[in-house]
């Protein structure tokens, strides 16, 4: 376990918060919900977490395809 210097103590809660928000995003939680839970605006969320938000195109496309296959009802099981 790394030894923390007194100047780094403020970084620890921020790092934990950043890790939590990053986990929510990568878990597929709607970015608007993530922003609300984190106390951010959508603009702030996209500015600081843009790298994490990118790269989900394949997952997004599969969700869209599944919704289209279900007649616009994303809750319906795939056919």
Secondary structure as GFF3:
##gff-version 3
##sequence-region A 1 79
A	DSSP	three_ten_helix	6	8	.	.	.	ID=ss1
A	DSSP	alpha_helix	9	26	.	.	.	ID=ss2
A	DSSP	alpha_helix	31	38	.	.	.	ID=ss3
A	DSSP	alpha_helix	42	53	.	.	.	ID=ss4
A	DSSP	alpha_helix	57	69	.	.	.	ID=ss5
###
